[in-house]
């Protein structure tokens, strides 16, 4: 999940293509609540500049996994 949201991640393209397949309805995607909490936690702590603020992490998650 981090790789699909973080554009500089080495696996971003592969992960993003899978998310697009789920969003288009070609595949069923399931994610548990705990995973969403962990994703939020990782996004707000990832050592990148500029950092991901809590509001931005919430927006990323809502827009990409809503």
Buried (B, 14 or more C-beta within 10 A) or exposed (E): BBBBBBEEBEEBEEBBEBBEEBEEEEEEEEEEEEEEEEBBEBBBEBEEEEEBEEEEBBEBBEEBBE
